[in-house]
Amino acid sequence: MGEQVEFTAPLWEWGARDSWYFVTLDEEASEVVSERPPPGRGFGSVRVRVTVGATTWTTSVFPGDDGRYVLPVKKAVRVAESIEEEDPVSVLLEVLD
């Protein structure tokens, strides 16, 4: 099992693409992700397992403009957990790479 970290951050919509929503990892979570050796995947992505409420899924986080990572939150998760833009999202994140 990989290293786990918990954080809470607001859901936001990416202005460049409608309907793409993300949560920005806090500094501690971003540090945990960045401490792993780079996996050599596109865009600097790192595989993670994420739990929000009762929903768990596997995805990747990506480095953001400010040095922190961003987590995409797909529509199925937003609907299942009744999450809307700007809502605080409590995340349990496990680094898989």
Secondary structure, DSSP 8 states (H G I E B T S, - for coil): ---EEEEEEEEEE-TTSTT-EEEE--HHHHHHHHTS-----GGG-EEEEEEETTEEEEEEEEE-TTSSEEEE--HHHHHHTT--TT-EEEEEEEE--
